[in-house]
Amino acid sequence: MHTLVITNDFPPNTGGIETFVAEMVNQFPPDEVTVLASTRAPFTAEQASRADAALPYQVVRHPARTLWPTRSMARFAAAIARGVQADAIWFGSAAPFALIARELSRRLGGVRIVATTHGHEVWWAAAPGTRQALRRIGDSVDVLTYLTDYTRQRIAKALSPAAAARMARLPGAVCLPAADAVRPPDSVPSAGPHPGAASANQEGAPSVAADAASPAPAPLTPGLPKAELSMPAPAPSPDGAGAREDGPVVLCVSRLVPRKGQDQLIRGWPEVVAAHPGARLVIAGAGPYGAKLRRMAAASPAASSIELTGRVEDARLAELYAAAAVFAMPCRSRLLNLEVEGLGIVYLEASAAGVPVVAGDSGGAPDAVLEGKTGFVVDGRRWQPAAARIIELLDNPAQAAAMGAAGREWVRRDWTWPSRYQTLSALLHPRASG
């Protein structure tokens, strides 16, 4: 058995789909998978090649910045598939490149094709032109996978009845962080000084795998010192007694785009600081909304307790999760519900690190939270609901710790990459799995 994975979204580029594809490919036996990927900006071919050289499986880079569904690209992909003797093809993201699936079937004959949908296929299913293209993809592949029931319902409307009936659930997962990068269940976010944070692992989830037999987490005092976070000096306390000590960290990790809701966190932050004067808001990530968010943060009455870190290297993300008292990303649907959150792996990453979450109610995001057990789902269109839930969690550290512990157990039980790989493998090679 050999699978050719075709994707525009692959490391060293970062993002939700990149993480999904890379973590899934990491589960394959290295000699049973080959990746065909584009060479996307901002990385050069040389930089991509260096990253690929560290991987245990073969990666073939096409020089194009984006793989478009053209006939010449189909010829190229078919040649790679023949060369590695692939009997199955997985499109890491269905739209748009899986439009070549029919041509690949014609050229290769007998190859099984699975294509995975994420969040952007929801608006493909609703918009004229792309709706027909998505229907064509559904009719050209053996299985079209979906992340959540919400995305399935929206996408299935664009498909033929036969293609909709063949859909299969394939959500993301997370890697459990090492024991020393997890907030232990009995730890309490403190407004006092924090001596440091655990050593870092990897992003995607903070990813040094820990199996069910891992030892109990070592004691960890949550929070990062200002030197680690490059935070501005704390504001003076109201009684003039000097600067406040470092307080609890509220963390948001995501691309900086309007849908993610970082702007609502900034709008509501003065209210959080009024209730918890030592609290700090840390927004990690990069994206086109960054300049506006920085202007909003600078103009906030609570500006001294807000930091936008920019893009964070993989090795730092586990530290940030371990430092957080609360994780919040109040995402919202936009453009008449054409732009939605597909799932929101970052919520599960936070849960894996033992951190309670505040999620928005866009698209499939609620599927990443057990309401009232691992966190809360709020209306992301207004800043008040997220601020109220953040304050509630900071007011009740025992409740927050219990939610964090419940989230980690839920992720350990239901959201691991090995189990997701077994699902994908069965879809790609049904005879072998049966």
Secondary structure as UniProt FT lines:
FT   STRAND          3..7
FT   TURN            11..12
FT   HELIX           16..25
FT   TURN            26..27
FT   HELIX           30..32
FT   STRAND          33..37
FT   TURN            41..42
FT   HELIX           45..53
FT   STRAND          58..61
FT   HELIX           71..83
FT   TURN            84..85
FT   STRAND          88..91
FT   TURN            95..96
FT   HELIX           97..100
FT   HELIX           101..108
FT   STRAND          112..116
FT   HELIX           120..126
FT   TURN            128..129
FT   HELIX           130..140
FT   STRAND          143..146
FT   HELIX           149..156
FT   TURN            157..158
FT   HELIX           161..165
FT   STRAND          168..169
FT   HELIX           179..181
FT   TURN            185..186
FT   TURN            203..206
FT   TURN            212..213
FT   HELIX           226..229
FT   TURN            238..239
FT   STRAND          249..253
FT   HELIX           258..260
FT   HELIX           262..275
FT   TURN            277..278
FT   STRAND          280..284
FT   TURN            288..289
FT   HELIX           290..299
FT   TURN            301..302
FT   HELIX           303..305
FT   STRAND          306..310
FT   HELIX           314..323
FT   STRAND          324..329
FT   TURN            335..338
FT   HELIX           345..352
FT   TURN            353..354
FT   STRAND          357..360
FT   TURN            363..364
FT   HELIX           365..368
FT   TURN            372..374
FT   STRAND          375..378
FT   TURN            380..381
FT   HELIX           383..395
FT   HELIX           397..414
FT   HELIX           417..428
FT   HELIX           430..433
//
